[in-house]
């Protein structure tokens, strides 16, 4: 009988035989599912961990910030930095400034300040003032992006609170430590004062130029009004000044001031403080300014003091407030004795003509030190510095730059000759003509040499010269000598038709006095903090910019200007030493620029409004130069200009420019760059070994020297 029992390993069916295979597949699927689940959980766990870490850091940061704020709130603000006097010294250590700069301050509450002043100030300086906590993070981010875009610092992010903190408690040093302290003090101010209190202090502290601190002092100075009575137009103009008083003061640059006022009015419209119609009405309002009062202490060299301020604030990065209040000590190059001599000479020759003005700059060519500076005949009446800020046509005083260029080229020597007669010059490849004339339309109608052309200031010879050497080459020479004013390569350049400043001319002629070695003009030797730390020390650049032999030859030629027949011969009796120079006269300007080995001086005389200058007035420049030079050098024995090695002298036959010989009736001793001296005598024969060494039948340098010494 068959049994129902089966062997234990005998499958019941086909399905039963596949059971182990399904089990393995299920296990693998389960493993894969578990792996996928685990993978999904990992980023979640990472996110949870990162969130937890961020939360922990945030909590710690908040605790730290809270602790810092509590600490700052508990700390007293530092005592406001005390105002310290500006100190200026001359080359000998004598004080130029003997008292503190006048400071005009008057504190007024916010309620006595015109609302438009507040709106204008906030619009241009800190439009989010009432929203931030002393540091404007949004403004910092915006400024950072703008500065990165322009690869330069074109936008700042300091709030009014930061500016107030800086003005009250800090210096204007550009350091990270100062910026950090500024941020801390700004935060403390925000915690200890209300927004209105901060704004009130700011408007009473900020500098508006010309020693006016605070909006009330500024309103009185510029408009003779209280701060509460300012119009919209006046308010916008005042709000624009603190960013840069030297740029936006209406006294110094009315155009800049007006442009910034209009910018502020447009910004007020953008911020919703004004309608466009109100802004346009304010723009059209004619502002009437109070005459500027001279609040500068009446100390020595006032124009030079202004020049020092300009250099410090515009070139060295010192703020005007730090200049006035920081107690800085400026050691300068000015010589008070020379300065007094300059002022005396200008005053003497400017008497009797209220409108006629003058300027003088004197430089030691060996060091580049500015020894004297007069920017006008009366600083109290007019503070415009004509010595450095004004540029006027130098006329024939520019000709030495043409002749120096020529003397450094082959074939041009002191005996170079051109015919001086009415001449039409063609240039620009024949497309243009230029017709110069001599003074008074007087012409020799004969050939003259370079010495006569310089002594008598012949214009035809000068234009012939620039046409031969090239106007572009002359500009290169002028640039190397230190002339920075715009010049164009035209024939008229030879006659000084492009304006330059007295400082440029004195510096350039100083290079001639120093045998072609240019030493950068220097006014500030060093600057010290009240503690004695040196924060600036001058290191004047020195560069050989012209051939020493050529400069000596030109100097020797320019001495003829003061000899009989020269354009400055009328002051020859005043000068007791060798002097070289050049006069210059235009319809509106008169110049005398000259030098000794120790002193180069430029004198300008003229009218501010291009009024035609008459012959009597134009003659004043040379006497000012001569009297100043002799007074300054009175204690110094006369010195000859040192002769470089590459210079030779020879007696020449004046009418022909050849070497003097038995055929000569008129001779002179002439200097030449070695190798350019004449080789043929006036008889047409080659020079003899001792030719050209005969005594002059007219005069010699030794006789000249004895005359200078004995007189």
C-alpha positions in Angstrom: 0.0 0.0 0.0 1.6 3.2 -1.0 2.6 5.6 1.7 1.8 9.3 1.8 5.1 10.2 3.3 7.8 11.7 1.0 11.5 11.9 1.4 12.3 15.0 3.4 14.3 16.6 0.5 12.0 15.7 -2.3 10.2 18.7 -3.6 6.5 18.8 -3.5 6.2 20.7 -6.7 8.1 23.1 -9.1 7.1 26.1 -6.9 8.6 24.4 -3.9 11.8 23.8 -5.7 12.2 27.6 -6.4 11.7 28.7 -2.8 15.4 29.1 -1.9 16.1 31.2 -5.0 13.2 33.6 -4.1 14.5 34.0 -0.6 17.9 35.1 -1.8 16.4 37.6 -4.2 14.2 39.0 -1.5 17.2 39.4 0.8 19.1 41.2 -1.9 16.2 43.5 -2.7 15.8 44.2 1.0 19.4 45.1 1.2 19.2 47.4 -1.7 16.1 49.1 -0.3 17.9 49.5 3.1 20.9 51.0 1.3 18.7 53.5 -0.5 17.0 54.5 2.7 20.3 54.9 4.4 21.5 57.1 1.5 18.5 59.2 1.8 19.0 59.6 5.5 22.6 60.8 5.2 22.0 64.3 3.7 19.2 64.8 6.2 21.5 63.9 9.1 24.1 66.2 7.6 21.6 69.0 7.2 20.4 68.5 10.8 24.0 68.5 12.0 24.8 71.7 10.0 21.7 73.4 11.3 22.5 72.4 14.8 26.1 73.8 14.4 24.8 77.0 12.9 22.2 77.4 15.6 24.9 76.8 18.2 27.2 79.3 16.6 24.4 81.8 16.2 23.5 81.4 19.9 27.1 81.8 20.9 27.5 84.8 18.5 24.4 86.4 19.9 25.6 85.9 23.4 29.0 87.3 22.4 27.4 90.3 20.6 25.1 90.9 23.6 28.1 90.7 25.9 30.0 93.1 23.6 27.1 95.5 23.5 26.7 95.4 27.2 30.4 96.0 27.6 30.3 98.9 25.2 27.3 100.3 27.0 29.0 100.2 30.3 32.1 101.9 29.0 32.5 105.7 29.0 33.3 107.3 25.7 36.8 108.8 25.5 37.4 112.4 26.1 37.0 114.4 22.8 40.4 115.0 21.2 41.6 118.5 22.2 42.3 120.9 19.4 46.0 121.5 19.0 47.7 124.4 17.2 49.2 124.1 13.8 52.9 124.8 13.8 54.8 126.0 10.7 58.6 126.6 10.7 61.0 128.2 8.2 64.3 126.7 7.1 66.0 128.1 10.2 63.4 126.9 12.6 61.7 130.2 13.1 57.9 130.1 13.5 55.7 131.2 10.6 52.5 130.7 12.7 52.5 132.2 16.2 48.9 131.6 17.2 46.2 129.0 16.5 44.2 129.3 13.4 41.0 131.3 14.0 38.2 128.9 14.7 34.6 130.0 14.2 32.1 128.0 16.2 28.6 128.5 17.6 26.5 125.6 18.9 22.8 125.7 18.1 20.1 123.1 19.0 18.5 121.0 16.2 15.4 123.0 16.6 17.3 126.1 15.4 18.5 124.5 12.2 16.5 124.8 9.0 14.8 121.5 8.2 16.1 121.7 4.6 19.7 121.7 6.0 18.9 118.4 7.8 17.2 116.9 4.8 20.0 117.9 2.4 22.7 116.7 4.8 21.0 113.3 5.3 20.3 112.9 1.6 23.9 113.3 0.5 25.7 111.9 3.6 23.6 109.3 5.2 20.1 108.7 3.8 19.5 105.7 6.1 20.6 107.5 9.2 17.3 106.8 11.1 17.4 103.1 10.1 20.8 101.8 11.0 22.5 101.4 14.4 25.6 103.4 13.6 27.0 101.1 11.0 25.1 100.8 7.7 25.6 97.2 6.6 23.6 97.7 3.5 25.6 100.8 2.6 28.9 98.9 3.2 27.8 96.1 0.9 26.8 98.6 -1.8 30.0 100.6 -1.6 32.0 97.4 -1.7 30.3 96.3 -4.9 30.8 99.7 -6.5 34.4 99.8 -5.5 35.1 96.3 -6.9 33.3 97.2 -10.1 35.5 100.3 -10.6 38.7 98.7 -9.1 39.1 101.8 -7.0 37.6 103.4 -3.9 35.0 105.6 -5.5 32.3 105.3 -2.8 32.5 105.4 0.9 30.1 104.0 3.5 30.8 106.0 6.7 27.6 107.0 8.5 27.1 110.3 10.2 27.6 108.6 13.5 31.0 107.2 12.3 32.0 110.7 11.0 31.1 112.2 14.4 33.0 109.6 16.3 36.1 110.2 14.1 35.9 114.0 14.5 35.3 113.7 18.3 37.7 111.0 19.4 40.1 109.9 16.7 42.7 111.1 14.2 42.3 110.8 10.5 45.0 108.1 10.1 44.1 105.6 7.4 44.6 102.4 9.4 42.5 99.4 10.2 42.9 100.0 14.0 41.4 103.5 13.5 38.5 102.1 11.5 37.8 99.5 14.2 37.8 102.1 16.9 35.6 104.3 14.8 33.0 101.5 14.5 33.1 100.8 18.2 32.7 104.5 19.2 29.9 104.9 16.7 28.1 102.0 18.3 28.6 103.5 21.7 27.2 106.8 20.5 24.1 105.1 19.2 23.5 103.4 22.5 24.1 106.5 24.6 22.4 109.2 22.5 19.2 109.5 20.5 19.4 109.9 16.8 18.4 113.6 17.0 21.2 114.2 19.6 23.7 112.6 17.3 22.5 114.6 14.3 22.6 117.8 16.4 26.2 117.2 17.5 27.2 116.3 13.9 25.8 119.5 12.4 27.6 121.6 15.1 30.9 119.8 14.7 31.4 119.3 11.0 34.0 121.5 9.2 32.6 123.8 6.5 35.9 125.4 5.4 37.7 128.7 6.2 37.8 127.9 9.9 34.0 127.6 10.2 32.9 124.6 12.3 29.2 123.9 12.5 26.3 124.9 10.4 25.6 128.1 12.3 29.1 129.5 11.8 28.9 128.4 8.2 25.6 130.1 7.6 26.9 133.3 9.1 30.2 133.2 7.2 28.7 132.5 3.8 25.3 134.1 3.9 25.3 136.3 7.1 22.2 134.4 8.3 21.3 132.1 11.2 21.1 128.4 10.4 17.3 128.6 11.0 16.8 131.1 8.2 18.6 129.4 5.3 16.7 128.9 2.1 16.5 125.5 0.3 19.2 126.6 -2.2 21.5 127.8 0.6 20.9 124.7 2.6 21.8 122.4 -0.3 25.0 124.4 -1.0 26.1 124.2 2.6 25.4 120.5 2.8 27.8 119.9 -0.1 30.8 121.6 1.4 32.0 119.2 4.2 32.9 116.5 1.7 35.8 118.6 0.5 35.9 122.3 1.7 38.8 123.0 -0.7 36.8 121.7 -3.6 33.3 122.9 -2.8 33.8 126.2 -1.1 32.0 128.9 -3.1 34.8 131.2 -2.2 37.4 128.9 -3.8 35.5 127.3 -6.6 32.0 128.6 -7.2 31.4 126.2 -10.2 32.2 123.1 -8.2 30.0 124.4 -5.3 27.1 125.0 -7.7 27.4 121.5 -9.3 27.4 119.8 -6.0 24.4 121.9 -4.8 22.5 120.7 -7.8 23.5 117.1 -7.2 22.2 117.4 -3.7 18.9 118.9 -4.8 18.4 116.0 -7.3 19.2 113.5 -4.5 16.6 115.2 -2.3 14.0 114.7 -5.1 15.0 111.1 -5.4 14.6 110.5 -1.7 11.2 112.1 -1.6 12.1 115.3 0.3 11.3 117.7 -2.7 9.3 117.9 -5.8 11.2 118.4 -9.1 9.6 121.9 -9.3 11.0 122.8 -5.9 14.4 121.6 -6.9 14.5 123.5 -10.2 13.4 126.7 -8.4 16.2 126.3 -5.9 18.7 125.7 -8.7 17.7 128.9 -10.4 18.0 131.0 -7.2 21.0 133.4 -7.3 23.0 133.0 -4.2 24.6 136.1 -2.6 27.7 135.4 -0.6 29.2 137.5 2.1 32.6 139.0 1.3 35.2 136.6 2.6 36.8 137.8 5.8 40.5 137.1 6.3 40.5 135.2 9.6 44.0 133.8 9.1 46.4 135.1 11.7 48.6 137.8 10.2 51.8 135.8 10.2 54.7 135.6 7.8 54.3 134.3 4.2 50.5 133.9 4.1 50.5 132.8 0.4 53.2 130.2 1.2 51.1 129.0 4.2 48.2 128.5 1.8 50.5 126.6 -0.5 51.6 124.3 2.4 47.9 123.7 3.1 47.3 122.7 -0.5 50.3 120.3 -0.6 49.3 118.7 2.7 45.6 118.2 1.9 45.8 117.6 -1.9 49.1 115.8 -2.3 49.8 114.2 1.1 46.3 113.1 2.1 46.0 115.1 5.3 42.4 116.3 6.0 41.8 120.0 6.4 40.5 119.4 10.0 43.7 117.5 10.9 45.8 120.2 9.3 44.0 122.9 11.4 43.5 121.0 14.7 45.9 118.1 14.7 48.9 119.9 16.2 51.1 118.9 13.3 54.5 120.5 13.0 55.5 121.4 9.4 59.2 122.1 8.8 59.4 124.1 5.5 61.9 125.5 3.1 60.9 129.1 3.3 63.5 131.6 4.4 61.8 134.4 6.4 64.6 136.9 5.6 64.2 136.2 1.9 60.5 136.3 2.2 60.6 139.7 3.8 62.9 141.0 1.0 60.4 139.6 -1.6 57.4 141.3 0.1 59.3 144.6 0.5 60.3 144.7 -3.2 56.8 143.9 -4.4 55.2 146.4 -2.1 57.6 149.1 -3.1 57.0 148.7 -6.9 53.2 148.1 -6.6 52.4 151.4 -4.8 50.3 153.8 -6.6 48.3 151.4 -8.7 45.4 149.6 -6.9 44.7 147.1 -9.7 48.2 146.1 -10.7 49.3 142.8 -9.2 52.6 140.9 -8.9 53.9 137.5 -8.0 57.3 136.2 -7.1 58.8 132.8 -6.5 62.4 132.1 -5.6 64.1 128.7 -5.5 67.6 127.5 -4.5 68.5 125.6 -7.7 71.0 123.4 -5.9 68.4 121.9 -3.5 65.0 122.8 -5.1 64.0 124.5 -1.9 61.4 127.3 -2.3 62.9 130.3 -0.4 60.3 133.0 -1.0 56.8 133.2 -2.4 54.5 136.2 -2.9 51.2 135.5 -4.5 49.9 139.1 -4.7 50.6 142.5 -3.3 48.0 142.2 -0.5 46.9 138.9 1.1 44.3 140.7 3.2 42.6 142.1 0.1 42.9 139.0 -2.2 44.0 135.5 -1.2 44.4 134.2 -4.8 47.9 132.8 -5.1 49.2 134.0 -8.5 52.6 132.4 -7.8 51.3 128.8 -8.1 47.6 129.0 -9.1 47.7 131.6 -11.8 49.1 130.9 -15.3 50.0 133.7 -17.6 51.7 134.0 -21.0 55.5 134.2 -20.3 56.2 136.0 -23.6 59.9 136.1 -24.5 60.8 134.6 -21.1 60.0 131.2 -22.8 62.7 131.6 -25.4 65.6 130.1 -23.4 63.8 126.7 -23.7 63.9 127.1 -27.5 67.6 128.0 -27.4 68.6 125.3 -25.0 66.9 122.8 -27.3 68.8 124.2 -30.3 72.2 124.3 -28.5 71.9 120.6 -27.8 71.6 119.9 -31.5 74.3 119.8 -34.1 75.1 123.0 -36.0 73.5 125.5 -33.6 76.0 127.7 -31.7 76.2 131.2 -30.2 77.3 132.5 -33.5 74.3 131.0 -35.4 72.9 133.8 -37.6 69.5 134.6 -39.0 68.3 137.7 -40.8 65.9 139.7 -38.6 63.3 141.2 -40.9 59.5 141.0 -41.4 59.0 137.3 -42.2 56.1 135.0 -43.0 56.7 131.5 -41.8 55.0 128.5 -43.4 54.2 125.4 -41.4 51.9 122.4 -41.3 53.2 121.2 -44.7 52.6 124.5 -46.3 48.9 124.8 -45.3 49.3 127.5 -42.6 51.4 130.6 -42.1 52.6 132.6 -39.1 53.8 136.2 -39.2 55.4 137.3 -35.9 56.7 140.8 -35.3 59.4 142.4 -33.2 58.5 144.8 -30.4 57.6 148.1 -31.8 58.0 146.6 -35.3 61.7 147.4 -35.2 64.0 145.1 -37.2 67.8 145.3 -37.8 67.1 144.1 -41.4 70.4 142.3 -41.2 71.8 139.0 -39.9 72.2 138.8 -36.1 73.6 136.1 -33.9 72.2 134.3 -30.9 73.7 136.6 -28.3 72.2 139.7 -29.9 68.9 137.9 -30.3 68.7 137.0 -26.6 69.9 140.4 -25.4 67.4 142.3 -27.6 64.7 139.7 -27.5 64.4 139.3 -31.2 61.2 137.5 -32.1 62.1 136.7 -35.7 65.3 134.9 -34.6 63.3 132.9 -32.0 60.8 131.7 -34.6 63.5 130.8 -37.1 65.1 128.7 -34.3 61.9 126.8 -33.3 61.2 126.1 -37.0 64.7 124.6 -37.4 64.8 122.5 -34.2 61.1 121.5 -34.1 58.4 122.7 -31.7 57.8 119.2 -30.4 61.5 119.1 -29.3 61.1 122.4 -27.5 58.1 121.0 -25.6 60.1 118.0 -24.6 62.8 120.3 -23.2 60.3 122.4 -21.3 58.8 119.2 -19.8 62.2 118.0 -18.7 62.9 121.3 -17.0 59.6 121.1 -15.1 57.0 123.0 -17.1 53.7 121.1 -16.7 51.2 123.5 -18.2 49.6 122.7 -21.6 51.8 123.5 -24.6 51.1 123.0 -28.3 53.8 122.4 -31.0 53.2 125.7 -33.0 55.6 128.3 -34.2 54.1 130.8 -31.7 55.2 128.7 -28.8 58.7 130.3 -29.2 57.2 133.6 -28.2 55.6 132.3 -25.0 52.0 132.2 -26.0 51.0 129.4 -23.7 50.4 130.3 -20.0 52.6 129.0 -17.3 53.0 129.8 -13.6 55.8 131.7 -11.8 56.7 128.5 -9.9 57.1 126.6 -13.1 59.4 129.3 -14.5 61.5 129.7 -11.4 62.0 125.9 -11.3 62.8 125.6 -15.0 65.4 128.4 -14.9 66.8 126.8 -11.8 67.8 123.9 -13.9 69.9 126.2 -16.1 71.6 127.6 -13.0 72.3 124.1 -11.8 74.0 122.9 -15.0 71.1 120.9 -16.3 70.5 119.0 -13.0 66.8 119.3 -12.1 66.0 119.1 -8.4 62.3 118.8 -7.7 60.8 121.9 -6.1 60.3 121.4 -2.4 58.3 123.3 0.1 57.8 120.8 3.0 60.9 119.2 4.5 59.1 117.0 7.0 55.9 116.7 9.1 55.8 115.6 12.7 52.9 114.7 14.9 52.6 116.3 18.4 54.5 113.4 19.8 57.4 113.9 17.5 56.7 111.0 15.1 57.8 111.8 11.6 54.9 111.1 9.2 56.4 112.6 6.1 59.9 113.5 5.0 60.8 115.0 1.6 63.0 113.1 -0.8 63.3 115.5 -3.8 63.9 113.7 -7.1 67.1 114.7 -8.8 67.7 114.1 -12.5 70.1 115.3 -15.2 67.8 116.7 -17.8 70.0 118.8 -20.0 73.6 118.9 -21.1 75.8 120.8 -18.6 77.9 122.4 -21.4 74.8 123.6 -23.3 73.2 125.1 -20.1 76.5 126.9 -19.4 76.7 128.4 -22.9 73.1 129.5 -22.7 73.7 131.0 -19.2 76.7 133.0 -20.6 74.5 134.3 -23.4 71.7 135.2 -21.1 74.0 137.5 -19.1 73.8 139.9 -22.0 70.2 140.7 -21.1 71.6 142.9 -18.2 74.4 144.4 -20.3 74.3 147.6 -22.4 71.6 147.2 -25.1 69.9 144.3 -23.3 66.2 144.4 -22.3 67.1 144.5 -18.6 70.1 146.8 -18.8 68.2 149.5 -16.7 68.8 147.4 -13.6 72.5 146.5 -14.3 73.6 149.1 -11.8 71.6 147.4 -9.1 73.1 144.0 -9.7 76.6 143.5 -8.1 77.2 139.9 -9.2 77.0 137.7 -12.3 73.3 137.2 -13.2 71.6 135.5 -16.2 68.0 136.0 -17.1 65.3 136.8 -19.6 62.6 139.4 -19.8 59.1 138.6 -21.2 56.4 141.0 -22.2 52.9 140.5 -23.7 50.0 142.9 -24.0 48.9 141.9 -20.5 51.9 140.5 -18.7 55.5 141.4 -17.8 58.1 138.9 -16.6 61.6 138.9 -15.3 63.1 135.5 -14.7 66.7 135.1 -13.8 69.3 133.4 -11.6 72.6 133.3 -9.9 74.3 130.0 -9.0 72.5 130.2 -5.6 69.0 131.6 -6.5 66.5 131.4 -9.3 63.7 133.9 -9.2 60.6 134.5 -11.4 58.7 137.8 -11.1 55.4 138.5 -12.8 53.5 141.8 -13.1 50.1 142.3 -14.6 46.4 142.6 -14.1 44.0 139.8 -13.0 41.5 140.6 -15.7 43.8 140.7 -18.7 43.8 144.4 -18.8 46.5 145.8 -21.2 49.7 146.6 -19.3 51.4 149.9 -20.2 55.2 150.3 -20.6 55.7 152.0 -17.2 54.0 149.1 -15.4 55.7 146.5 -17.5 59.1 147.9 -16.4 58.4 147.0 -12.7 59.2 143.3 -13.0 63.0 143.8 -13.5 63.5 146.2 -10.6 61.6 143.8 -8.3 63.9 141.0 -9.4 67.1 142.9 -9.1 66.4 144.5 -5.7 65.2 141.2 -4.2 68.2 139.2 -5.6 70.7 141.7 -4.2 69.0 141.9 -0.8 68.8 138.2 -0.3 72.4 137.6 -1.4 73.9 140.7 0.2 76.0 138.6 2.7 77.2 136.2 0.0 80.2 137.1 -2.1 79.5 137.2 -5.9 80.1 133.9 -7.6 80.9 133.0 -11.2 78.8 130.3 -12.8 81.0 127.2 -12.8 82.2 126.1 -16.2 81.8 122.4 -17.1 84.7 120.5 -18.6 83.1 120.3 -22.0 83.1 124.0 -22.6 85.7 126.1 -24.4 86.1 129.8 -25.0 87.3 131.7 -28.0 87.6 135.2 -29.1 85.4 135.8 -32.1 85.0 138.5 -34.7 81.6 139.8 -33.8 80.4 140.9 -37.3 81.2 137.5 -38.9 81.0 135.0 -36.0 84.4 133.6 -37.0 87.6 133.5 -34.9 89.1 136.8 -34.3 92.3 137.7 -36.1 94.2 140.6 -37.4 91.3 141.6 -39.5 89.0 142.1 -36.5 87.8 145.5 -35.4 85.2 144.2 -32.9 85.7 141.1 -30.9 84.2 139.3 -27.9 85.0 136.3 -25.8 82.4 133.6 -26.5 81.7 130.2 -24.9 81.1 127.1 -27.0 80.3 123.4 -26.4 83.6 121.8 -27.1 83.8 120.8 -30.7 81.4 123.5 -32.0 83.7 126.5 -31.8 84.6 128.2 -35.1 87.7 126.8 -36.9 88.1 129.6 -39.5 89.3 133.1 -38.8 87.7 136.3 -40.1 90.4 136.4 -42.7 89.2 133.2 -44.2 92.3 131.3 -43.1 92.4 128.3 -40.7 92.9 129.1 -37.1 96.5 129.3 -35.9 97.5 127.4 -32.8 97.3 130.6 -30.8 94.5 132.1 -32.8 91.4 133.3 -31.0 93.3 134.0 -27.8 94.1 137.6 -28.3 92.7 140.1 -25.8 89.3 141.5 -26.5 89.2 145.0 -27.7 86.0 145.5 -25.9 85.8 143.7 -22.6 86.4 140.4 -20.9 84.8 138.4 -18.2 87.5 139.3 -15.8 86.8 143.0 -16.2 83.1 142.3 -15.7 83.9 140.4 -12.5 86.1 143.2 -11.2 83.3 145.7 -11.9 80.7 143.5 -10.1 83.1 143.2 -7.1 84.1 146.8 -6.9 80.6 148.2 -7.3 
